[in-house]
Amino acid sequence: MVRVTACTNQKGGVGKTTTVVNLAAYLALSGISTLVIDIDPQGNATSGLGIDRRALERSVYDVLIDRAPLDEVIVGTAVDGLDLMPSSPALSGAEIELVDVPARERRLAASLAELNGRYERVLIDCPPSLGLLTVNALTAADGVLIPIQTEYYALEGLSQLVNTIRLVREELNPRLEIDGVLLTMYDARTNLSAQVAAEVRRHMDGTVFETVVPRSVRLSEAPSHGLPIALYDPSSRGAHAYDNLAAEVIARG
């Protein structure tokens, strides 16, 4: 049975794409067939997995707008067992194009029905907003993974995101739940990181992963090489963190 997880936070720069790419890689390396869907017009998950968006004939845009068959869009990656439904520059106009489309919030969910158990895990990288693309992801998902940067204002906007999840659950997708909150960019040298981590754990009681992702130069470098950290530098602290996160995700079911 496939489990679809939307990775979202309307704040940018919290490690959302880094989490999707690297968690997906470690899930695949654990023997779990995994699909990444890049529904962010910036396309960072696509380039981070080594795919040139400009060279693609079809993308998730064609799935949302033209109901393109998934087999015409999904591409392989350098990680065995990990596939990608890529983003493209055209996706930046998709929200406007979908405004008058019937059941516009369910376009992605309807297309994912075609997967027919092909993957065990699907991770959706959402844009840093709570617009129609993110709502499509939440409507298609079973759960939500929320990365939160361990810095000042970490909880700012979180109540809005939780409220959006509640609204989607009530109006569009009753099975939607919070899979977990991930603390990212943790700097053990500062009191602030420890304080923010404690505050998030208190505020999001029981949903925060034990794994904490540290600030890591190697994690920042990996996307420029089009590789997840598991292939770029598997011995780095960032790699160990995402390996541990994958084990936690698998254990949670």
N, C-alpha and C positions, 0 to 999 in steps of 0.2 A: 504494500500500500504506500503510494507516494505521499510524502509530507512536504508541503510548500511553505516556505518561510520568507516573509518580506523583511528586508533589513532597511530600517528607516529611522530618520531623525531629521526634522526640518532645519536644524542647525547644520551648516556646512562645516567641513573640516574636523569631523569627530571620529574619522576612521571607518566610515561606513563601507566604502568600496574596498579598502584594505581588508576589512573583515570578511566581506563576501568572497573575494578572490582567494584569500588564504584559508579560510574555513572550508570552502568548497574543495580546494586542492587536497587538504588533509582528509576530508571525508572520502574523496575518490581514492586516495592512497590507502585508505582503510578498507577498500573493497566495496564501497557504497557508490553505486552509479549515481552521478550528480549532474545536474544542469544548472548553469547560471543564466539568469535572464537579466540583461542590462537594459533597464527601462529609464535610465537617466540620459537625457540628451547630451550631456558632457561626454558620455561614453568611456569613462575611465576604467570600468571593469573590462570593457572590450580591449582597449589598448594594453591594460595590465595583464591580460592573458595572451598577449602577442598577436592580436588580430588588428589589421589595418582597416579602420572603418571606411576610409575613402575607396578602398578596393572592393568593397562588398556590393553585390548586386541586390541583395535583399537583407532586411533587418527586422527587428521587432516592430518598427514603424509599419511595415507591410502586413504584419500579423494584425495589428490594431486597426488599421485603416481599411485594408483590402481583404482581410481574412485569408492571407496567404497561408498555404499549408506549412506546418512546422518543419517538415522534412526539407523544404526549400530554403529554410532560414537557419536552422541549427548547424553549427560548425564544430569541428573537433578542436582540441587544444593540445599543448605539449604534455599534459598530464593524462595518463591512461585512465579512462572512466569518467573524465570530466569534459562535458560539452558546453557550448555557449550559444545562447540566442542573442546576437549582438545588437548594439545600438547603432544609430547612424545620425548624421547631422540633421536629416529630415525630421527626426523625432521632436525637434524643438518646436515645430508647428503643430504637432499632433493634438495638443489640448484644445486649440482653437478649432481644428477640423472635426473634433469629436463632439463639439458642443451640441449640435443638432441631431446627432446620431441616436436612434432608439437604443435603450439599455446601454448607454455609453460607458457606465461604470463596470459593466460585465464583459467587455470585449476580450480582455486577457483571459478571464476565467473560462469563457466559452471555448477559446482556442486551446487551452491546456487540457481540455477533455480529450483532445486528439492523442495525448501522450500514451494512453492505454497501458500504464504501468511500466513504461520504458525506463523510468528513473525511480530511484528510491527517495532521492532528495532533490528539491528544487529551491534554489536561493535567488531571490529577486533583489537586485540593487536599485533602490528608489532614488529619485531626485531629492535634493535638499529643499523640499517644499511639501505642502499638504494639498497639492492640486489634483487634477483628474488622473494623471499618470500614477501618482501614489495611491489614490483611491482604487484604481484598477488593480494595483498590486495587492492591496489589503482585501479587496473583494475576492481575489483569486487564492488568497493564502489561508493556511490553517493556523499559522502563528506569526508573531512579530518578534524580531530580534532588534533591540534598541541599543546601539553603541552610544556611550556617554563619555565625553572627554573629562578627565579628572583635573579640571581647571576651573577658575572662577566663572560664575554664571552657568555651571554645568546643568543645573536643574531648570534654568530659564527656558520656557517653552515646553517643558516636559508635560505639564498639566494639559496644555493644548493638544499635544500629541496623544496623550492617554484619552482625552475627551473625543478626539477624532476616531480612535480605535473603538471606543464605546459606541459612537454613532454608527460606524460601519457595521458593528456587531448587531445593533438594534434594527438597522434599516436594510442592510444588504447581505450580511454574512454572519449568521448566528454562531458559527463554529470558531470564529476568530478569537484567539487568546494571545497573551504575551508569553512567548517562549522563553524569553530571558533578557536581562539587561547586562551589557558588557562594558566594563570600565576600560577605557583606552588611554594611550599616551601618558601612562603613569610614570611619574618621576620620583623614585624612592629617595632622592636627595632633598626633597622639599616637604615641609609640613603640610603645605596646601593640598598636595595630591592625597596624602593620608586623610586629611580632614574631609575633602570632597568625597573620597571613597566611602568613608564612614557615613556621611550625610546621605549619599545615594542609597547605601544599603539600608539605612533607617527608613528612608522615604519609600523605597520600592521593596519592602520587606519580602524576602523569600523568593524573589524573581532574579536576583543578581547572581551571575555566574561567579564561582570561586576564582576562576582564571582571571588574571588582570594582565592586559597587554601593555608592555612598557614602551616608553619612547625609544625608538630604535632607528639609527641611521640606515641599517641594512634593510629594514622594512620600507623606508622611504626610497631607497635606491632600486629595489626590485622591479617596480612598475616600468622604469625607464628601459629595462632590459626585456620587458614583456614576459616576465616570469613571476610566478608566486614564490614566496620566500622558501617554500619546501624544495624548490629546484635551484633557487639563486644562492641561498646560504642556509642549509638545513641545520647548521650547528649554532646559529645565532639565537639570542634571547627571544627575539620576535618569533622565530620559527618554533621554538619550544612552547611559547605561549599559545600559538594557534593550533599546534599539535594537541596541547592539553585541552583547549576549547573544544576541538573536534571530539575528543574522548568524552567530555562533559555532555555535549549535544547528543551523542550516541547513547549515553547512559540515561539521559532524560527521555529518550524515545521520540 
